[in-house]
Amino acid sequence: MITLGLGLAVAGAVMVLGKRYVNPGNLTDDNILSRLRGFFSASGWVVILATISGIIGSMTPLKSVMGSDHAGSVLLYVVVGLIATSTDFSTIDFGDAAFYILAGFLILAFHLVVLLIMAKVFRLDLYICDIASQANIGGSVSAPILAGTYNMALVPAGLMMGIFGSAIGTVSALMLAKILMTL
């Protein structure tokens, strides 16, 4: 219960920080946070702050709270289910479906080429490449699940690949989106 309470407390704090203090929508230009407000939306700041607080929390004694691994596993499955149930196919224009499918295959082909080059350069085993690929595509939710199918000792490695991949990818994607919106 302590783990669940701590998780909810951190989630609430991140929401308050992201939506009320960093980007409340009513900042004046003389406020020190006004430059941050224009860069990302409030939801973007919530994602960034949640990522940072998760990484910081994993380096404290909180990581050794009893039952956190079991609660984390259950919450991973809940997140996978929530992602699946929030999909809305009614907004898809099926006239452009072929373009989106082709773009998806091109992205996956690029991913495969980069992964094979890195595997060759660093002499990685196939199961490590598989977990890294799943961490890049599925994130920190599905990478530990796949790592556990190979060996339970690989679950922490899969989780770390997913967490750092998500952290770097989230901030990079938000920055790239902001840059592309200004063009």
For each residue, the residues with C-beta under 8 A, 3 or more apart:
1: 4 5
2: 5 6 65 67
3: 6 7 65 67 68 71 72
4: 1 7 8 71
5: 1 2 8 9
6: 2 3 9 10 62 65
7: 3 4 10 11 71 75
8: 4 5 11 12
9: 5 6 12 13
10: 6 7 13 14 50 53 54 57
11: 7 8 14 15 50
12: 8 9 15 16
13: 9 10 16 17 53
14: 10 11 17 18 46 49 50 53
15: 11 12 18 19 46
16: 12 13 19 20 21
17: 13 14 20 21 22 45 46 49
18: 14 15 21 22 23 42 43 45 46 48 49
19: 15 16 22 23 24 42 45 46
20: 16 17 24
21: 16 17 18 24 33
22: 17 18 19 33 36 37 42 45 49
23: 18 19 27 33 36 37 40 41 42 45
24: 19 20 21 27 42
25: 37 42
26:
27: 23 24 31 33 34 37
28: 31 34
29: 34
30: 34
31: 27 28 34
32: 35
33: 21 22 23 27 36 37
34: 27 28 29 30 31 37 38
35: 32 38 39
36: 22 23 33 39 40 45
37: 22 23 25 27 33 34
38: 34 35
39: 35 36 178
40: 23 36 44 45 48 174 178
41: 23 44 45
42: 18 19 22 23 24 25 45 46
43: 18 46 47
44: 40 41 47 48 174
45: 17 18 19 22 23 36 40 41 42 48 49
46: 14 15 17 18 19 42 43 49 50
47: 43 44 50 51 170 174
48: 18 40 44 45 51 52 170 171 174
49: 14 17 18 22 45 46 52 53
50: 10 11 14 46 47 53 54
51: 47 48 54 55 166 167 170 171
52: 48 49 55 56
53: 10 13 14 49 50 56 57
54: 10 50 51 57 58 163
55: 51 52 58 59 163 167
56: 52 53 59 60
57: 10 53 54 60 62 63
58: 54 55 62 63 163
59: 55 56 63
60: 56 57 63
61: 64
62: 6 57 58 65 68
63: 57 58 59 60 68
64: 61 68
65: 2 3 6 62 68
66:
67: 2 3 70 71
68: 3 62 63 64 65 71 72
69: 72 73
70: 67 73 74
71: 3 4 7 67 68 74 75
72: 3 68 69 75 76
73: 69 70 76 77
74: 70 71 77 78
75: 7 71 72 78 79
76: 72 73 79 80 141 144 145
77: 73 74 80 81
78: 74 75 81 82
79: 75 76 82 83 141
80: 76 77 83 84 141 142
81: 77 78 84 85
82: 78 79 85 86
83: 79 80 86 87 141
84: 80 81 87
85: 81 82
86: 82 83
87: 83 84
88: 91
89: 92
90:
91: 88
92: 89 97
93: 96 97
94: 97
95:
96: 93 99 100
97: 92 93 94 100 101
98: 101 102
99: 96 102 103
100: 96 97 103 104
101: 97 98 104 105
102: 98 99 105 106
103: 99 100 106 107
104: 100 101 107 108
105: 101 102 108 109
106: 102 103 109 110
107: 103 104 110 111
108: 104 105 111 112
109: 105 106 112 113
110: 106 107 113 114
111: 107 108 114 115 133 136 137
112: 108 109 115 116
113: 109 110 116 117
114: 110 111 117 118
115: 111 112 118 119 129 132 133 136
116: 112 113 119 120
117: 113 114 120 121
118: 114 115 121 122 124 129
119: 115 116 122 123 124 126 129
120: 116 117 123
121: 117 118
122: 118 119
123: 119 120
124: 118 119 128 129 132
125: 128 129
126: 119 129 130
127: 130 131 150 151 154
128: 124 125 131 132 157
129: 115 118 119 124 125 126 132 133
130: 126 127 133 134 146 150
131: 127 128 134 135 143 146 147 150 154 157 158 161
132: 115 124 128 129 135 136 161
133: 111 115 129 130 136 137
134: 130 131 137 138 142 143 146 158 162
135: 131 132 138 139 140 143 158 161 162 165
136: 111 115 132 133 165 169
137: 111 133 134
138: 134 135 141 142 143 146 162
139: 135 142 143 162 165 166
140: 135 143 144 159 162 163 165 166
141: 76 79 80 83 138 145 162
142: 80 134 138 139 145 146 162
143: 131 134 135 138 139 140 146 147 158 159 161 162 165
144: 76 140 147 148 155 156 158 159 162
145: 76 141 142 148 149 158
146: 130 131 134 138 142 143 149 150 158
147: 131 143 144 150 151 154 155 157 158 159
148: 144 145 151 152 154 155 158
149: 145 146
150: 127 130 131 146 147 154
151: 127 147 148 154
152: 148 155
153: 156
154: 127 131 147 148 150 151 157 158
155: 144 147 148 152 158 159
156: 144 153 159 160
157: 128 131 147 154 160 161
158: 131 134 135 143 144 145 146 147 148 154 155 161 162
159: 140 143 144 147 155 156 162 163
160: 156 157 163 164
161: 131 132 135 143 157 158 164 165
162: 134 135 138 139 140 141 142 143 144 158 159 165 166
163: 54 55 58 140 159 160 166 167
164: 160 161 167 168
165: 135 136 139 140 143 161 162 168 169
166: 51 139 140 162 163 169 170
167: 51 55 163 164 170 171
168: 164 165 171 172
169: 136 165 166 172 173
170: 47 48 51 166 167 173 174
171: 48 51 167 168 174 175
172: 168 169 175 176
173: 169 170 176 177
174: 40 44 47 48 170 171 177 178
175: 171 172 178 179
176: 172 173 179 180
177: 173 174 180 181
178: 39 40 174 175 181 182
179: 175 176 182 183
180: 176 177 183
181: 177 178
182: 178 179
183: 179 180
